[in-house]
Amino acid sequence: MALLLVDGNAPRRPEETQFRLEEWIETAPFEDYVGLVIETAANGEARLSMPFRLCLANGGGVMHGGALVTLADTAVAMAIKSILPAGTVFATTELETRFLAPVQEGTVVALARVRGPQGRTFHGEAEVRDAAGTVVVRFQSIFRIARGQGFDDPPGG
């Protein structure tokens, strides 16, 4: 869990240290805000969960798709963190999400795994299941490591 050093509603000021993560594999302020829990992250795989709280509902009363994408994307990110050196800077550059069923209640769980890196690129995938074990989301993504950190793109890549 992120340690907030200022009010969480304060404007972001990059020149200031406004929060701190005690561990490399840990939730950031936004992830804490939506209620993500890192259950495991090791060897390029991760399992995260998120309870369906009312604030995550869309107008139809089911879990908002953005909350589900946040869970899947963060699960892939934690799988990547599990195999990268602490402090490596990387980001999602592409994602594809297929919503298969609505979530009406309970806790959702994302299981993620990654391939890579190939140069600076990771390919990730996640499946999100509802409390009954039904697959509600299939997610694929590409993450890139920022330049200048010792990961080179293959020739022509």
Long-range contacts (C-beta under 8 A, 24 or more apart in sequence): 1-26, 1-27, 1-32, 2-26, 2-27, 2-28, 2-29, 2-31, 2-32, 4-29, 8-33, 24-81, 24-86, 24-87, 25-78, 25-81, 25-82, 27-74, 30-70, 31-70, 31-74, 34-67, 34-70, 34-71, 36-70, 36-71, 36-74, 38-78, 39-109, 41-78, 41-79, 41-81, 41-82, 42-82, 43-82, 43-83, 44-79, 44-80, 44-82, 44-83, 44-113, 44-114, 44-115, 45-79, 45-82, 45-111, 45-112, 45-113, 45-114, 46-75, 46-76, 46-78, 46-79, 46-82, 46-110, 46-111, 46-112, 46-113, 47-75, 47-109, 47-110, 47-111, 47-112, 48-74, 48-75, 48-78, 48-109, 48-110, 48-112, 49-107, 49-108, 49-109, 49-110, 50-107, 50-108, 50-110, 51-106, 51-107, 52-103, 52-104, 52-105, 52-106, 52-107, 52-108, 60-102, 61-104, 62-102, 62-103, 62-104, 63-102, 63-103, 63-104, 63-108, 65-97, 65-99, 68-97, 68-99, 68-103, 68-108, 68-128, 68-136, 68-137, 69-95, 69-97, 69-137, 69-139, 71-108, 71-110, 71-128, 72-97, 72-110, 72-112, 72-126, 72-128, 72-137, 72-139, 72-141, 73-126, 73-139, 73-141, 74-110, 75-110, 75-111, 75-112, 75-126, 76-112, 76-114, 76-122, 76-124, 76-125, 76-126, 76-139, 76-141, 76-143, 77-143, 78-112, 79-112, 79-113, 79-114, 79-124, 80-114, 80-122, 80-124, 80-143, 83-114, 84-145, 88-145, 88-149, 89-145, 89-146, 89-149, 90-122, 90-143, 90-144, 90-145, 90-146, 91-143, 91-144, 91-146, 92-141, 92-142, 92-143, 93-142, 93-143, 93-144, 94-141, 94-142, 95-139, 95-140, 95-141, 95-142, 96-139, 96-140, 96-141, 97-137, 97-138, 97-139, 98-137, 98-138, 98-139, 99-136, 99-137, 100-135, 100-136, 100-137, 100-138, 101-130, 101-134, 101-135, 101-136, 102-136, 103-130, 103-136, 105-131, 106-130, 106-131, 106-132, 107-131, 108-136, 110-137, 110-139, 112-139, 114-143, 117-145, 117-151, 118-154, 118-157, 119-151, 119-152, 119-153, 119-154, 119-157, 120-144, 120-145, 120-146, 120-147, 120-151, 120-152, 120-153, 121-145, 121-153, 121-157
